Amino acid sequence: MARSPADNLANYNSENLRREVNALIKEIGQIKRNKGNADELIAKKAEMDKEVAALTVKANELVKKRDAKAFLLGNIVDKNSAVSTTEVCDLMSLKYLSSWIGR
């Protein structure tokens, strides 16, 4: 199913924040390797982790809403479409099968 713009935006924001967290983790690692104090960055990372979790929950909620709406929509079929209980009655299938068998 295609994603809605709201789903895409929520996932986009979540992924961007994850990239920032990854960059912050690398920076924390550099500071710790140099025996420095990274307490401020660690606190910032904890806050960013909470934001990532919140954005992920929001994105999942949007996906559930989208799927619920899509379920209500059902199939849209043109009134001129062939309707049959088997593929044998479908003229397009017969045309395809006859061209395929003739090879």
ZAMAR-39614 format. One line per field, with one value per atom (N, C-alpha, C): residue number from 1; residue in three letters; chain; atom name; x, y, z. Coordinates in steps of 0.001 Angstrom, whole numbers, plus 500000, padded with zeros to 6 digits. Layout:
<rs>
n = c(NUM / ...) $
res = c(ala / ...) $
chain = c(A / ...) $
atom = c(CA / ...) $
xx = c(X / ...) $
yy = c(Y / ...) $
zz = c(Z / ...) $
</rs>
This chain:
<rs>
n = c(1 / 1 / 1 / 2 / 2 / 2 / 3 / 3 / 3 / 4 / 4 / 4 / 5 / 5 / 5 / 6 / 6 / 6 / 7 / 7 / 7 / 8 / 8 / 8 / 9 / 9 / 9 / 10 / 10 / 10 / 11 / 11 / 11 / 12 / 12 / 12 / 13 / 13 / 13 / 14 / 14 / 14 / 15 / 15 / 15 / 16 / 16 / 16 / 17 / 17 / 17 / 18 / 18 / 18 / 19 / 19 / 19 / 20 / 20 / 20 / 21 / 21 / 21 / 22 / 22 / 22 / 23 / 23 / 23 / 24 / 24 / 24 / 25 / 25 / 25 / 26 / 26 / 26 / 27 / 27 / 27 / 28 / 28 / 28 / 29 / 29 / 29 / 30 / 30 / 30 / 31 / 31 / 31 / 32 / 32 / 32 / 33 / 33 / 33 / 34 / 34 / 34 / 35 / 35 / 35 / 36 / 36 / 36 / 37 / 37 / 37 / 38 / 38 / 38 / 39 / 39 / 39 / 40 / 40 / 40 / 41 / 41 / 41 / 42 / 42 / 42 / 43 / 43 / 43 / 44 / 44 / 44 / 45 / 45 / 45 / 46 / 46 / 46 / 47 / 47 / 47 / 48 / 48 / 48 / 49 / 49 / 49 / 50 / 50 / 50 / 51 / 51 / 51 / 52 / 52 / 52 / 53 / 53 / 53 / 54 / 54 / 54 / 55 / 55 / 55 / 56 / 56 / 56 / 57 / 57 / 57 / 58 / 58 / 58 / 59 / 59 / 59 / 60 / 60 / 60 / 61 / 61 / 61 / 62 / 62 / 62 / 63 / 63 / 63 / 64 / 64 / 64 / 65 / 65 / 65 / 66 / 66 / 66 / 67 / 67 / 67 / 68 / 68 / 68 / 69 / 69 / 69 / 70 / 70 / 70 / 71 / 71 / 71 / 72 / 72 / 72 / 73 / 73 / 73 / 74 / 74 / 74 / 75 / 75 / 75 / 76 / 76 / 76 / 77 / 77 / 77 / 78 / 78 / 78 / 79 / 79 / 79 / 80 / 80 / 80 / 81 / 81 / 81 / 82 / 82 / 82 / 83 / 83 / 83 / 84 / 84 / 84 / 85 / 85 / 85 / 86 / 86 / 86 / 87 / 87 / 87 / 88 / 88 / 88 / 89 / 89 / 89 / 90 / 90 / 90 / 91 / 91 / 91 / 92 / 92 / 92 / 93 / 93 / 93 / 94 / 94 / 94 / 95 / 95 / 95 / 96 / 96 / 96 / 97 / 97 / 97 / 98 / 98 / 98 / 99 / 99 / 99 / 100 / 100 / 100 / 101 / 101 / 101 / 102 / 102 / 102 / 103 / 103 / 103) $
res = c(met / met / met / ala / ala / ala / arg / arg / arg / ser / ser / ser / pro / pro / pro / ala / ala / ala / asp / asp / asp / asn / asn / asn / leu / leu / leu / ala / ala / ala / asn / asn / asn / tyr / tyr / tyr / asn / asn / asn / ser / ser / ser / glu / glu / glu / asn / asn / asn / leu / leu / leu / arg / arg / arg / arg / arg / arg / glu / glu / glu / val / val / val / asn / asn / asn / ala / ala / ala / leu / leu / leu / ile / ile / ile / lys / lys / lys / glu / glu / glu / ile / ile / ile / gly / gly / gly / gln / gln / gln / ile / ile / ile / lys / lys / lys / arg / arg / arg / asn / asn / asn / lys / lys / lys / gly / gly / gly / asn / asn / asn / ala / ala / ala / asp / asp / asp / glu / glu / glu / leu / leu / leu / ile / ile / ile / ala / ala / ala / lys / lys / lys / lys / lys / lys / ala / ala / ala / glu / glu / glu / met / met / met / asp / asp / asp / lys / lys / lys / glu / glu / glu / val / val / val / ala / ala / ala / ala / ala / ala / leu / leu / leu / thr / thr / thr / val / val / val / lys / lys / lys / ala / ala / ala / asn / asn / asn / glu / glu / glu / leu / leu / leu / val / val / val / lys / lys / lys / lys / lys / lys / arg / arg / arg / asp / asp / asp / ala / ala / ala / lys / lys / lys / ala / ala / ala / phe / phe / phe / leu / leu / leu / leu / leu / leu / gly / gly / gly / asn / asn / asn / ile / ile / ile / val / val / val / asp / asp / asp / lys / lys / lys / asn / asn / asn / ser / ser / ser / ala / ala / ala / val / val / val / ser / ser / ser / thr / thr / thr / thr / thr / thr / glu / glu / glu / val / val / val / cys / cys / cys / asp / asp / asp / leu / leu / leu / met / met / met / ser / ser / ser / leu / leu / leu / lys / lys / lys / tyr / tyr / tyr / leu / leu / leu / ser / ser / ser / ser / ser / ser / trp / trp / trp / ile / ile / ile / gly / gly / gly / arg / arg / arg) $
chain = c(A / A / A / A / A / A / A / A / A / A / A / A / A / A / A / A / A / A / A / A / A / A / A / A / A / A / A / A / A / A / A / A / A / A / A / A / A / A / A / A / A / A / A / A / A / A / A / A / A / A / A / A / A / A / A / A / A / A / A / A / A / A / A / A / A / A / A / A / A / A / A / A / A / A / A / A / A / A / A / A / A / A / A / A / A / A / A / A / A / A / A / A / A / A / A / A / A / A / A / A / A / A / A / A / A / A / A / A / A / A / A / A / A / A / A / A / A / A / A / A / A / A / A / A / A / A / A / A / A / A / A / A / A / A / A / A / A / A / A / A / A / A / A / A / A / A / A / A / A / A / A / A / A / A / A / A / A / A / A / A / A / A / A / A / A / A / A / A / A / A / A / A / A / A / A / A / A / A / A / A / A / A / A / A / A / A / A / A / A / A / A / A / A / A / A / A / A / A / A / A / A / A / A / A / A / A / A / A / A / A / A / A / A / A / A / A / A / A / A / A / A / A / A / A / A / A / A / A / A / A / A / A / A / A / A / A / A / A / A / A / A / A / A / A / A / A / A / A / A / A / A / A / A / A / A / A / A / A / A / A / A / A / A / A / A / A / A / A / A / A / A / A / A / A / A / A / A / A / A / A / A / A / A / A / A / A / A / A / A / A / A / A / A / A / A / A / A / A / A / A / A / A / A / A / A / A / A / A / A) $
atom = c(N / CA / C / N / CA / C / N / CA / C / N / CA / C / N / CA / C / N / CA / C / N / CA / C / N / CA / C / N / CA / C / N / CA / C / N / CA / C / N / CA / C / N / CA / C / N / CA / C / N / CA / C / N / CA / C / N / CA / C / N / CA / C / N / CA / C / N / CA / C / N / CA / C / N / CA / C / N / CA / C / N / CA / C / N / CA / C / N / CA / C / N / CA / C / N / CA / C / N / CA / C / N / CA / C / N / CA / C / N / CA / C / N / CA / C / N / CA / C / N / CA / C / N / CA / C / N / CA / C / N / CA / C / N / CA / C / N / CA / C / N / CA / C / N / CA / C / N / CA / C / N / CA / C / N / CA / C / N / CA / C / N / CA / C / N / CA / C / N / CA / C / N / CA / C / N / CA / C / N / CA / C / N / CA / C / N / CA / C / N / CA / C / N / CA / C / N / CA / C / N / CA / C / N / CA / C / N / CA / C / N / CA / C / N / CA / C / N / CA / C / N / CA / C / N / CA / C / N / CA / C / N / CA / C / N / CA / C / N / CA / C / N / CA / C / N / CA / C / N / CA / C / N / CA / C / N / CA / C / N / CA / C / N / CA / C / N / CA / C / N / CA / C / N / CA / C / N / CA / C / N / CA / C / N / CA / C / N / CA / C / N / CA / C / N / CA / C / N / CA / C / N / CA / C / N / CA / C / N / CA / C / N / CA / C / N / CA / C / N / CA / C / N / CA / C / N / CA / C / N / CA / C / N / CA / C / N / CA / C / N / CA / C / N / CA / C / N / CA / C / N / CA / C / N / CA / C / N / CA / C) $
xx = c(500839 / 500000 / 500889 / 500496 / 501280 / 501226 / 502295 / 502358 / 501728 / 501082 / 500487 / 501561 / 501308 / 502295 / 502588 / 501570 / 501799 / 502714 / 502503 / 503372 / 504805 / 504946 / 506281 / 506977 / 506243 / 506843 / 507261 / 506399 / 506736 / 507957 / 508008 / 509171 / 510423 / 510271 / 511395 / 511992 / 511120 / 511601 / 512270 / 511691 / 512261 / 513635 / 513758 / 515046 / 516102 / 515718 / 516681 / 517171 / 516267 / 516665 / 517570 / 517315 / 518192 / 519589 / 519670 / 520985 / 521736 / 521000 / 521628 / 522109 / 521320 / 521721 / 522984 / 523038 / 524237 / 525465 / 525319 / 526444 / 526872 / 525894 / 526188 / 526912 / 526517 / 527182 / 528650 / 528898 / 530285 / 531086 / 530465 / 531146 / 531433 / 530485 / 530687 / 531840 / 531894 / 532977 / 534336 / 534392 / 535656 / 536102 / 535148 / 535487 / 535953 / 535268 / 535644 / 537006 / 537320 / 538632 / 539741 / 539418 / 540396 / 540323 / 539627 / 539507 / 538817 / 537869 / 537148 / 535826 / 535130 / 533843 / 532729 / 531881 / 530806 / 529434 / 529343 / 528080 / 526968 / 527291 / 526277 / 525760 / 526675 / 526268 / 525451 / 525788 / 525039 / 523615 / 523477 / 522144 / 521352 / 522034 / 521375 / 520928 / 521762 / 521416 / 520192 / 520104 / 518945 / 517663 / 517728 / 516565 / 516198 / 517206 / 516957 / 516370 / 516809 / 516245 / 514755 / 514368 / 512949 / 512158 / 512742 / 512080 / 511910 / 512950 / 512876 / 511759 / 511668 / 510616 / 509237 / 509078 / 507786 / 507425 / 508395 / 508131 / 507795 / 508445 / 508169 / 506749 / 506333 / 504964 / 503963 / 504247 / 503351 / 503243 / 504371 / 504361 / 503551 / 503698 / 502935 / 501439 / 501064 / 499657 / 499091 / 499876 / 499422 / 499238 / 500127 / 499999 / 498730 / 498442 / 497224 / 495975 / 495968 / 494823 / 494649 / 495775 / 495719 / 495161 / 495633 / 495171 / 493694 / 493230 / 491811 / 490950 / 491380 / 490635 / 490661 / 491794 / 491907 / 491015 / 490874 / 490016 / 488558 / 488145 / 486772 / 486501 / 487536 / 487379 / 486973 / 487578 / 487255 / 487845 / 487388 / 487870 / 486995 / 487618 / 486892 / 487014 / 485878 / 485863 / 484955 / 485422 / 484629 / 483404 / 482273 / 481043 / 481154 / 482073 / 482252 / 483251 / 483774 / 484743 / 484068 / 484822 / 484297 / 484239 / 483107 / 482927 / 482596 / 483399 / 483149 / 483664 / 483202 / 483654 / 484903 / 485203 / 486411 / 487134 / 488385 / 489160 / 488794 / 488135 / 487779 / 486824 / 485960 / 484975 / 485568 / 486712 / 487324 / 487954 / 487490 / 487963 / 489450 / 489931 / 491350 / 492198 / 491752 / 492493 / 492495 / 491344 / 491267 / 492194 / 492218 / 493081 / 494553 / 494926 / 496297 / 496646 / 495749 / 496013 / 496141 / 495264 / 495345 / 496635 / 497086 / 498340 / 499525 / 499433 / 500511 / 500596 / 499457 / 499421 / 499882 / 499570 / 499922 / 501407 / 502203 / 503648 / 504352) $
yy = c(498839 / 500000 / 501230 / 502231 / 503453 / 504208 / 504849 / 505605 / 506974 / 507481 / 508809 / 509851 / 511108 / 512157 / 512293 / 512102 / 512207 / 511083 / 509863 / 508743 / 509036 / 509523 / 509814 / 510878 / 511924 / 512999 / 512499 / 511711 / 511181 / 510272 / 509414 / 508530 / 509328 / 510350 / 511193 / 511876 / 512455 / 513121 / 512132 / 510964 / 509936 / 509501 / 509275 / 508845 / 509939 / 511194 / 512289 / 512383 / 512229 / 512282 / 511106 / 509946 / 508787 / 509053 / 509718 / 510061 / 510995 / 511966 / 512889 / 512149 / 511195 / 510393 / 509607 / 509021 / 508263 / 509157 / 510369 / 511300 / 511675 / 511845 / 512184 / 511035 / 509811 / 508640 / 508594 / 508897 / 508919 / 510001 / 511150 / 512237 / 511863 / 511213 / 510756 / 509755 / 508859 / 507879 / 508540 / 509573 / 510300 / 510948 / 511567 / 512249 / 511239 / 510108 / 509092 / 508475 / 508314 / 507781 / 508744 / 510033 / 511052 / 511362 / 510488 / 510601 / 511899 / 512365 / 513597 / 513310 / 514372 / 514274 / 514525 / 513543 / 513647 / 513585 / 514011 / 513915 / 514729 / 515922 / 516765 / 516101 / 515529 / 514868 / 513613 / 512911 / 511706 / 512085 / 513189 / 513659 / 514088 / 514740 / 515169 / 513948 / 512920 / 511698 / 511030 / 511030 / 510434 / 511165 / 512488 / 513275 / 512961 / 512860 / 512562 / 511162 / 510214 / 508868 / 508884 / 509712 / 509846 / 510426 / 511408 / 512016 / 510999 / 510192 / 509159 / 508177 / 507769 / 506832 / 507451 / 508721 / 509397 / 509504 / 509852 / 509964 / 508605 / 507565 / 506217 / 505797 / 506095 / 505772 / 506544 / 507820 / 508647 / 508104 / 507702 / 507151 / 505860 / 505010 / 503762 / 504026 / 505037 / 505401 / 505884 / 506679 / 507173 / 506025 / 505058 / 503897 / 503116 / 502952 / 502237 / 502979 / 504307 / 505099 / 504970 / 505041 / 504918 / 503566 / 502507 / 501169 / 500986 / 501591 / 501494 / 502193 / 503350 / 504077 / 503305 / 502731 / 501974 / 500740 / 500131 / 498948 / 499310 / 500508 / 500944 / 501237 / 501581 / 501972 / 500800 / 499660 / 498493 / 498596 / 497730 / 497713 / 498603 / 499353 / 500182 / 499503 / 499070 / 498333 / 499067 / 499253 / 499894 / 499042 / 499702 / 498953 / 498124 / 498445 / 497691 / 496547 / 496343 / 495270 / 493909 / 492957 / 491596 / 491016 / 490430 / 489828 / 488367 / 487497 / 486076 / 485362 / 484146 / 483373 / 482576 / 482399 / 481689 / 482482 / 482178 / 482875 / 482425 / 481283 / 480764 / 481713 / 482352 / 483252 / 484610 / 484904 / 486201 / 486223 / 487123 / 487179 / 487504 / 488362 / 488696 / 487465 / 486667 / 485458 / 484499 / 484365 / 483473 / 483940 / 485240 / 485790 / 485515 / 485729 / 485494 / 484015 / 483157 / 481719 / 481203 / 481667 / 481200 / 481662 / 482873 / 483340 / 482609 / 482238 / 481538 / 480093 / 479441 / 478033 / 477898 / 478908 / 478864 / 478966 / 479253 / 479418 / 478124) $
zz = c(500000 / 500000 / 500000 / 499263 / 499184 / 500506 / 500822 / 502067 / 501857 / 502891 / 502812 / 503106 / 502720 / 503018 / 504505 / 505351 / 506795 / 507275 / 506744 / 507099 / 506686 / 505462 / 504946 / 505776 / 506157 / 506940 / 508319 / 508958 / 510285 / 510202 / 509197 / 509038 / 508679 / 507850 / 507459 / 508692 / 509521 / 510738 / 511678 / 511814 / 512680 / 512183 / 510887 / 510324 / 510449 / 510232 / 510392 / 511824 / 512771 / 514171 / 514521 / 513945 / 514177 / 513633 / 512480 / 511923 / 512865 / 513425 / 514369 / 515616 / 516088 / 517251 / 516926 / 515735 / 515345 / 515293 / 514765 / 514722 / 516139 / 517017 / 518407 / 519103 / 518815 / 519400 / 518961 / 517692 / 517213 / 517936 / 518138 / 518827 / 520282 / 520942 / 522314 / 522372 / 521399 / 521340 / 521190 / 520334 / 520154 / 521475 / 522163 / 523415 / 524467 / 524546 / 525544 / 525220 / 523940 / 523571 / 523982 / 523948 / 524348 / 525838 / 526602 / 528062 / 528486 / 527673 / 527997 / 528690 / 529065 / 529741 / 528719 / 528525 / 527537 / 528193 / 529457 / 530183 / 529524 / 529049 / 528395 / 527124 / 526351 / 525112 / 525389 / 526448 / 526810 / 527215 / 527953 / 528342 / 527109 / 526186 / 524941 / 524139 / 524114 / 523391 / 524002 / 525340 / 526013 / 525610 / 525546 / 525120 / 523663 / 522830 / 521416 / 521253 / 522071 / 522025 / 522352 / 523335 / 523685 / 522512 / 521824 / 520668 / 519540 / 519316 / 518279 / 518602 / 519859 / 520267 / 520048 / 520401 / 520225 / 518743 / 517907 / 516471 / 515861 / 516327 / 515823 / 516187 / 517416 / 517841 / 516993 / 516753 / 515943 / 514523 / 513945 / 512588 / 512542 / 513547 / 513584 / 513724 / 514517 / 514651 / 513322 / 512606 / 511303 / 510308 / 510356 / 509470 / 509804 / 511094 / 511491 / 511033 / 511172 / 510712 / 509206 / 508491 / 507036 / 506625 / 507273 / 506929 / 507254 / 508355 / 508715 / 507672 / 507200 / 506167 / 504849 / 504508 / 503259 / 503291 / 504462 / 504598 / 504321 / 504724 / 504498 / 503026 / 502299 / 500905 / 500027 / 500209 / 499393 / 498000 / 497129 / 495748 / 494888 / 494022 / 493075 / 491716 / 491206 / 489946 / 488977 / 487772 / 486739 / 486424 / 486129 / 485853 / 484584 / 483695 / 482458 / 482597 / 483787 / 484004 / 483917 / 483419 / 483343 / 484739 / 485070 / 486381 / 486166 / 486733 / 486600 / 487836 / 488016 / 489167 / 488849 / 487562 / 487167 / 486098 / 485901 / 484884 / 483478 / 483357 / 482043 / 481343 / 482097 / 481501 / 481148 / 481626 / 481393 / 479999 / 479145 / 477759 / 477665 / 478561 / 478520 / 478838 / 479792 / 480129 / 478960 / 478301 / 477144 / 476027 / 475806 / 474760 / 475094 / 476357 / 476771 / 476659 / 477148 / 477113 / 475676 / 474781 / 473406 / 472734 / 473034 / 472450 / 473074 / 474323 / 474998 / 474558 / 474391 / 473984 / 472536 / 471705 / 470293 / 470033 / 471016 / 470810 / 470613) $
</rs>
